[in-house]
């Protein structure tokens, strides 16, 4: 049976898309293997609960930065966080008042997230997760290791200072015009894998 030109073109495009998705996935995995995300989920979308989310974020972030000082790898960062989850939770509770707090170190799927000067691709990341109350409100996330949430950590210079190689800096740097398109493609590939359980 002879294939038509449009069938060959469609098949070729599909193969290229799959190979591109695999390449992006490998690059994303390399990034996620170096990071610990920080995720705070508010009790609700009410203004008071959203304000509390930011207050808890600031308190916990300060605590975790002190814990991770001198940390060289994600594995070491995870070990320090895991060993101090009680201390981290206590820091959150000092601000949370009567709102319950649940603090965990987990592996979670994140969507593509664009910050002011860098973009993180979708995928699985280690994450310090702080849930407030019913944890049904809008959430906040960034990167606690290496510390890319600081106001001072802006642009490719800060990303390079965090220990990423030149290719990874180019992948993260939001000034790269194709970064969002690449990450959207990765998000689609990640969604297909999740759908089929790959």
C-alpha positions in Angstrom: 0.0 0.0 0.0 1.4 3.3 -1.1 1.4 6.2 1.4 0.1 9.6 0.4 2.3 12.7 0.7 0.2 14.1 3.5 0.4 10.8 5.4 4.2 10.8 5.2 4.3 14.4 6.2 2.0 13.7 9.2 4.1 10.7 10.2 7.4 12.7 9.9 5.9 15.6 12.0 4.8 13.1 14.7 8.3 11.5 14.9 10.0 14.9 15.1 7.5 16.0 17.8 8.2 12.9 19.8 12.0 13.2 19.5 11.7 16.9 20.4 9.6 16.0 23.5 12.1 13.4 24.6 15.0 15.9 24.2 13.2 18.5 26.2 12.2 15.9 28.8 15.9 14.9 29.3 16.9 18.6 29.7 14.0 19.2 32.2 15.0 16.1 34.2 18.5 17.5 34.4 17.1 20.7 35.8 14.7 19.1 38.2 17.6 16.9 39.5 19.3 20.0 40.8 16.3 21.8 42.4 13.9 21.8 45.4 10.8 23.8 44.7 8.9 25.6 47.5 5.2 25.4 47.4 2.7 27.2 49.8 -1.0 26.5 49.4 -3.5 28.9 51.0 -6.6 27.8 53.0 -8.8 29.7 50.5 -8.9 32.5 48.1 -10.2 35.0 50.7 -8.0 38.0 51.1 -7.0 37.2 54.7 -6.0 33.6 53.7 -4.0 34.9 50.8 -2.2 37.4 53.0 -1.5 34.6 55.5 0.0 32.5 52.7 2.5 35.2 52.0 3.3 35.7 55.7 3.9 32.0 56.1 6.0 31.9 52.9 8.3 34.6 54.2 8.7 33.0 57.6 9.4 29.5 56.2 11.7 30.8 53.4 13.9 32.6 56.0 14.0 29.5 58.1 14.9 27.2 55.2 17.5 29.5 53.8 19.3 29.4 57.1 19.0 25.6 57.1 20.4 25.2 53.6 23.4 27.6 54.0 26.4 25.9 52.5 24.4 23.2 50.9 26.0 22.0 47.6 23.5 19.5 46.1 19.8 18.8 45.9 20.3 15.5 47.8 22.0 17.3 50.6 19.2 20.0 50.6 16.5 17.4 50.7 18.3 15.6 53.6 18.5 18.8 55.6 14.9 19.7 54.9 13.7 16.2 55.8 15.6 16.2 59.1 14.2 19.6 60.0 10.5 19.3 58.9 9.4 19.8 62.5 11.4 23.0 62.8 10.0 24.2 59.4 6.5 23.4 60.5 7.0 25.2 63.8 8.2 28.3 61.9 5.0 28.2 59.8 2.8 27.7 62.9 4.3 30.8 64.6 2.6 32.9 61.8 -0.4 30.7 61.0 -2.1 31.2 64.4 -5.3 29.0 64.5 -4.9 27.8 60.9 -3.6 24.2 60.7 -0.3 23.7 58.9 0.9 20.5 57.1 4.5 20.5 56.0 5.9 17.8 53.7 8.9 17.1 51.5 7.4 15.4 48.4 7.8 14.8 44.7 5.2 16.8 42.7 4.2 17.6 39.2 4.4 21.4 38.4 3.2 23.3 35.3 5.5 25.6 33.4 6.0 28.7 35.5 7.4 32.0 34.2 9.0 34.4 36.7 10.2 37.9 36.0 13.6 36.8 34.6 13.5 33.0 34.3 11.1 30.2 33.4 10.9 26.7 34.9 9.6 23.9 32.6 6.8 21.6 33.6 7.6 18.3 35.2 8.3 16.4 38.4 10.3 18.2 41.0 11.2 17.7 44.7 9.2 20.2 46.7 8.9 21.5 50.2 5.1 21.8 50.4 3.3 23.9 53.1 -0.5 23.5 53.2 -2.6 25.9 55.2 -6.0 24.8 56.5 -8.1 23.1 53.8 -5.4 24.0 51.1 -8.0 24.9 48.5 -6.8 28.5 47.8 -4.4 29.9 45.2 -0.9 28.7 45.8 2.6 30.2 45.5 5.8 28.5 44.4 9.4 29.1 43.6 12.8 27.4 44.1 14.3 27.1 47.5 17.4 25.2 46.4 19.3 26.8 44.8 17.7 29.9 46.3 16.1 31.6 43.2 13.2 33.2 45.1 15.2 36.1 46.4 14.6 39.5 44.9 18.4 39.7 44.4 18.3 36.5 42.3 17.4 38.0 39.0 18.5 37.2 35.5 21.0 34.8 34.0 23.9 36.0 36.2 22.0 34.8 39.3 21.0 31.6 37.6 24.7 30.9 36.6 25.7 31.8 40.2 23.3 29.0 41.4 25.5 26.5 39.6 23.7 25.9 36.3 25.7 25.2 33.2 25.5 27.5 30.1 22.9 25.3 28.3 20.7 25.2 31.5 21.0 29.0 31.9 19.9 29.4 28.3 16.9 27.0 28.9 15.8 28.9 32.1 16.5 32.5 31.0 13.2 34.2 30.1 14.9 36.5 27.7 15.3 33.5 25.4 12.4 34.1 23.1 11.7 30.4 22.5 11.7 29.3 26.1 8.0 29.4 26.7 7.3 27.6 23.4 9.8 24.9 24.3 8.2 24.5 27.8 4.7 24.4 26.4 5.8 21.5 24.2 7.3 19.8 27.2 4.0 20.4 29.1 2.1 18.7 26.3 4.5 15.8 26.3 4.3 15.6 30.1 0.5 15.6 29.9 0.4 12.8 27.3 2.8 10.7 29.5 0.6 11.3 32.5 -2.5 10.4 30.5 -1.1 7.0 29.4 0.8 6.4 32.6 4.2 6.3 30.9 
